[in-house]
Amino acid sequence: MIVLRNRDWNRDYREIVIDSIFDSFPPDTHFADCDGDQLVQARGDNYDEIIRDFSGKSWHQLDHGLISFHHEAPLFMSSFGFLKFLPAFLVDLFEEQTQVVNSVWNRLLELEHEDTVNPQSNELNNIQRVCCILAFVRVTDFPLDTRMPERTPAEYYYDPRAESVFNVVTLGLHPERVLAIRSQIEEINDAFIGFRWDGG
């Protein structure tokens, strides 16, 4: 759940988004059954290292050092493995020296546009998707435009931009879900607009 009231979004944006990630991806239950070989797409050197360093952990046990060392891990993880640790990667995006911007962005694109044979591509609920959007944008990006023309998935690869993240996270969703996510972002936009209006 993302709390809009009684929060200063302009001053406390990082704290609010990270709190929302913890609330929306409960560390003790979020993909808790996914572990070991299930975390990766196949076996090999990179995959064995991921299994070694990520097995037996919940997402909130990953620190910036481990994530930085394995900054390309999202690209080697299975869909379930990526979803399990996605909240840790989202939190890491707030680190000044984060190295996972491109790998998380590209893996989200792959996840959202995988063949329908992989139903796990829709495992993120609306609030979790809002958290994904918020982790990729900053205070200066608001109000966020949620009606930018869509591009093809290929045009988004290696091009993480605030104005594109809404489309990346919602492409392929049922229109009712897109509308619900847009409404949540518009409420957050209003919080910023209200602050700036009150502040003169």
C-alpha positions as MATLAB code, in Angstrom:
seq = 'MIVLRNRDWNRDYREIVIDSIFDSFPPDTHFADCDGDQLVQARGDNYDEIIRDFSGKSWHQLDHGLISFHHEAPLFMSSFGFLKFLPAFLVDLFEEQTQVVNSVWNRLLELEHEDTVNPQSNELNNIQRVCCILAFVRVTDFPLDTRMPERTPAEYYYDPRAESVFNVVTLGLHPERVLAIRSQIEEINDAFIGFRWDGG';
ca = [
       0.000    0.000    0.000;
       1.250    3.468   -0.871;
       0.337    6.088    1.715;
      -0.431    9.429    0.140;
      -1.742   11.442    3.055;
       0.327   13.126    5.729;
       3.559   12.482    3.830;
       5.828   15.104    2.325;
       6.567   13.508   -1.033;
       8.867   16.301   -2.099;
      11.082   16.012    0.996;
      10.790   12.290    1.815;
      10.441   10.684   -1.618;
      13.177    8.063   -1.151;
      11.879    7.021    2.262;
       8.264    6.849    1.085;
       9.078    4.695   -1.940;
      11.316    2.308    0.008;
       8.646    1.995    2.730;
       6.121    1.248   -0.010;
       8.371   -1.434   -1.487;
       8.649   -3.148    1.906;
       4.866   -2.955    2.368;
       4.089   -4.187   -1.153;
       6.684   -6.991   -1.287;
       6.566   -8.561    2.229;
      10.109   -9.946    2.656;
       9.097  -13.048    4.598;
       6.467  -14.217    2.122;
       7.307  -12.717   -1.292;
       8.250  -15.740   -3.462;
       9.542  -17.419   -0.304;
       9.265  -20.880   -1.905;
      11.522  -19.959   -4.836;
      15.128  -20.932   -4.102;
      18.199  -22.774   -5.374;
      18.031  -23.862   -9.007;
      14.654  -22.152   -9.369;
      16.393  -18.769   -9.193;
      18.174  -19.113  -12.540;
      17.295  -19.867  -16.157;
      20.023  -22.471  -16.752;
      23.331  -23.696  -15.358;
      26.796  -22.268  -15.979;
      29.433  -20.150  -14.225;
      27.223  -17.073  -13.775;
      24.276  -19.182  -12.758;
      26.250  -21.196  -10.210;
      27.478  -17.970   -8.592;
      23.925  -16.632   -8.387;
      22.703  -19.862   -6.786;
      25.609  -19.756   -4.328;
      25.133  -16.123   -3.287;
      21.353  -15.745   -3.477;
      20.073  -19.104   -2.213;
      18.546  -19.172    1.239;
      17.959  -15.424    1.265;
      14.864  -13.272    1.149;
      15.085  -10.071   -0.847;
      15.682   -7.756    2.111;
      18.849   -9.695    3.014;
      20.641   -8.508   -0.128;
      22.903   -5.530    0.450;
      24.285   -2.973   -1.980;
      27.679   -4.715   -2.113;
      26.230   -8.067   -3.161;
      23.867   -6.475   -5.661;
      26.720   -4.444   -7.165;
      28.934   -7.523   -7.446;
      26.100   -9.333   -9.241;
      24.793   -6.298  -11.121;
      23.979   -8.391  -14.201;
      22.237  -11.122  -12.186;
      18.728   -9.968  -13.168;
      19.502  -10.975  -16.766;
      20.443  -14.527  -15.757;
      17.631  -15.131  -13.297;
      14.474  -17.051  -14.025;
      11.247  -15.073  -14.038;
      10.469  -16.253  -10.526;
      14.016  -15.559   -9.324;
      13.929  -12.055  -10.732;
      10.531  -11.357   -9.220;
      11.725  -12.647   -5.851;
      14.639  -10.212   -5.704;
      13.092   -7.382   -7.727;
      12.282   -5.337   -4.587;
      15.951   -5.455   -3.524;
      16.965   -4.196   -6.958;
      14.333   -1.429   -6.776;
      15.685   -0.285   -3.407;
      19.228   -0.369   -4.816;
      18.184    2.080   -7.540;
      18.237    4.723   -4.808;
      21.923    4.078   -4.123;
      24.124    6.779   -5.637;
      26.503    4.156   -7.033;
      23.865    1.678   -8.206;
      24.926   -0.484  -11.134;
      21.635   -2.266  -11.823;
      19.656    0.385  -13.722;
      20.071   -1.201  -17.151;
      19.882   -4.843  -16.069;
      16.684   -4.313  -14.051;
      15.127   -2.156  -16.772;
      15.907   -4.696  -19.503;
      14.772   -7.654  -17.389;
      11.473   -5.908  -16.666;
      11.013   -5.499  -20.395;
      11.743   -9.176  -20.985;
       9.395  -10.139  -18.182;
       6.550   -8.005  -19.444;
       6.842   -9.205  -23.019;
       7.570  -12.904  -22.619;
       5.419  -15.356  -24.472;
       2.074  -16.150  -22.863;
       3.456  -19.642  -22.256;
       5.064  -18.017  -19.190;
       2.112  -16.905  -17.052;
       4.439  -15.645  -14.325;
       5.007  -12.530  -16.418;
       1.905  -11.086  -14.792;
       2.768  -11.938  -11.201;
       3.215   -8.293  -10.196;
       0.071   -6.694   -8.818;
      -0.867   -3.085   -9.492;
       0.707   -1.609   -6.355;
       3.940   -3.516   -6.976;
       3.994   -2.086  -10.485;
       3.537    1.409   -9.090;
       6.580    0.753   -6.888;
       8.556   -0.214  -10.000;
       7.589    3.057  -11.651;
       8.459    5.144   -8.592;
      11.862    3.487   -8.159;
      12.914    4.614  -11.627;
      11.860    8.254  -11.240;
      12.878   11.086   -8.939;
      11.246   14.142   -7.430;
      12.229   16.368  -10.359;
      10.364   14.058  -12.776;
       6.964   14.913  -11.285;
       4.295   15.414  -12.395;
       4.877   12.201  -14.325;
       3.244   11.962  -17.753;
       1.303    8.681  -17.954;
       0.018    9.271  -21.476;
       3.198    9.230  -23.514;
       2.846    7.487  -26.904;
       3.847    3.837  -26.687;
       6.924    2.579  -28.481;
       7.885   -0.973  -29.360;
       9.581   -3.002  -26.614;
      12.804   -3.075  -28.648;
      12.939    0.743  -28.602;
      12.970    0.769  -24.790;
      15.970   -1.549  -24.290;
      18.996    0.120  -22.673;
      17.071    3.379  -22.600;
      15.711    3.815  -19.062;
      13.884    7.118  -18.927;
      11.381    8.539  -16.477;
       8.955    9.347  -19.285;
       9.055    5.739  -20.528;
       8.760    3.767  -17.296;
       4.957    3.942  -17.060;
       4.607    2.420  -20.531;
       7.262   -0.225  -19.857;
       5.585   -1.395  -16.650;
       2.045   -1.386  -18.084;
       2.524   -2.582  -21.676;
       0.356   -5.597  -22.381;
      -1.848   -5.199  -19.327;
      -5.645   -5.157  -19.496;
      -6.877   -1.555  -19.973;
      -8.623   -1.628  -16.598;
      -5.327   -2.376  -14.864;
      -3.535    0.347  -16.809;
      -6.247    2.790  -15.751;
      -5.927    1.755  -12.088;
      -2.139    2.216  -12.136;
      -2.507    5.544  -13.960;
      -4.975    6.715  -11.298;
      -2.478    5.897   -8.538;
       0.299    7.805  -10.318;
      -2.032   10.753  -10.895;
      -2.764   10.867   -7.151;
       0.964   11.039   -6.500;
       1.272   13.745   -9.175;
      -1.420   15.700   -7.312;
       0.575   15.402   -4.079;
       3.557   17.059   -5.794;
       1.452   19.694   -7.515;
      -0.283   20.514   -4.231;
       3.062   20.863   -2.468;
       4.461   23.156   -5.129;
       1.266   25.240   -5.175;
       1.315   25.567   -1.366;
       4.992   26.406   -1.458;
       4.435   29.257   -3.879;
];
